[in-house]
Structures are given as C-alpha cells and as structure tokens.
Amino acid sequence: MYKVLLHNDDYTTMDFVVMILETVFGKNTDEATRIMLNVHNQGQGVAGIYTREIGETKVAVVHRMARKNQFPLKCSLEKVS
C-alpha cells in the first residue's frame, strides 16, 4: 500500500487543495480542510492510502488538474512501512 501525499507550496490556494481532496479523494469538507491545514502547517499531508496503481492514477489526476489551473501543487507516493 502507498500513501498519496500533497506537498505545500507558496502558490496553490487553500481552496484549490480542499477542492482536490473533495473531488479526487472523496473527502468531506471537514476532513479536506483538516488535511489541507496539515499540508499548509507541516509541509505535507496524507490524502489517502491506496494500492500502487490507484495511487499513481490519483497523483496523475492531481498534477493534471493543478497544471490546468496553473498551480504548482505537488503530489507524490510513499510506500507504507
């Protein structure tokens, strides 16, 4: 299993991160806001834990949506130890 991580940057808006968490990861608004604050305050936050294939797909979707909206949001996979 793999953690999908969102990484903080100085340009991506908090609202966009919440929208990504709601639409791509199926989080409700409260949970999405909590994860977004982890990203903002701690530098990264766990969006979810998935198989490698699903995680890779979600990372690609996040990067595509971020580019389309002209944000540098970074998303990555990390193996659960």
Backbone torsions as a table, in degrees:
resi	resn	phi	psi	omega
1	MET	NA	153.6	-175.4
2	TYR	-132.9	139.3	173.3
3	LYS	-84.7	135.6	171.4
4	VAL	-97.4	119.4	-176.2
5	LEU	-108.9	139.2	169.8
6	LEU	-104.0	139.8	-176.0
7	HIS	-114.6	141.7	-178.9
8	ASN	-71.5	147.6	170.0
9	ASP	-146.2	174.1	-175.6
10	ASP	-90.1	2.6	-172.0
11	TYR	-121.0	-36.6	-178.0
12	THR	-68.0	130.1	-177.5
13	THR	-74.5	153.2	177.3
14	MET	-62.4	-38.6	179.1
15	ASP	-61.2	-39.5	179.2
16	PHE	-65.8	-41.7	178.8
17	VAL	-62.3	-43.0	177.9
18	VAL	-61.6	-43.6	179.3
19	MET	-61.7	-41.7	177.4
20	ILE	-60.5	-46.5	-178.6
21	LEU	-63.9	-35.6	179.3
22	GLU	-74.0	-44.7	-172.7
23	THR	-84.9	-43.5	-176.6
24	VAL	-83.4	-36.8	-172.9
25	PHE	-108.3	-1.9	174.3
26	GLY	69.5	25.9	179.9
27	LYS	-82.4	149.0	172.4
28	ASN	-77.7	169.9	-173.6
29	THR	-60.3	-41.1	-179.2
30	ASP	-64.3	-46.0	-179.3
31	GLU	-67.9	-40.2	178.6
32	ALA	-62.0	-40.6	178.9
33	THR	-65.6	-41.2	178.7
34	ARG	-62.1	-45.6	179.4
35	ILE	-64.8	-42.3	178.8
36	MET	-59.2	-40.7	178.7
37	LEU	-67.0	-34.9	173.8
38	ASN	-61.9	-44.5	178.0
39	VAL	-59.3	-47.3	-177.0
40	HIS	-65.4	-45.3	-173.1
41	ASN	-87.6	-30.3	-175.2
42	GLN	-110.2	-3.3	177.9
43	GLY	94.6	-20.3	176.9
44	GLN	-162.0	161.9	178.5
45	GLY	-149.4	150.5	-179.7
46	VAL	-86.3	117.2	178.7
47	ALA	-83.1	-27.2	179.4
48	GLY	172.6	171.2	177.8
49	ILE	-124.0	126.2	-172.3
50	TYR	-142.6	171.0	168.7
51	THR	-64.9	163.6	-177.2
52	ARG	-58.4	-44.7	-176.1
53	GLU	-64.7	-45.1	179.2
54	ILE	-66.4	-42.1	177.9
55	GLY	-60.2	-43.8	178.8
56	GLU	-62.3	-39.5	178.6
57	THR	-64.2	-44.4	-179.9
58	LYS	-64.3	-40.3	176.8
59	VAL	-59.8	-45.1	-179.8
60	ALA	-63.4	-40.5	179.3
61	VAL	-64.6	-44.8	179.4
62	VAL	-60.0	-47.4	-179.2
63	HIS	-62.8	-39.8	178.9
64	ARG	-64.1	-45.6	179.6
65	MET	-65.3	-40.1	-180.0
66	ALA	-63.7	-46.5	179.1
67	ARG	-61.0	-43.4	-179.4
68	LYS	-59.4	-34.2	-179.4
69	ASN	-96.9	10.0	176.5
70	GLN	60.7	41.7	174.1
71	PHE	-114.8	147.2	179.4
72	PRO	-91.1	23.3	-175.5
73	LEU	-53.4	128.8	178.7
74	LYS	-106.1	138.7	179.1
75	CYS	-134.2	139.4	-177.4
76	SER	-143.7	168.1	176.2
77	LEU	-108.2	143.7	175.5
78	GLU	-138.6	126.4	179.9
79	LYS	-62.5	132.9	176.4
80	VAL	-74.3	127.1	-177.5
81	SER	-94.7	NA	NA
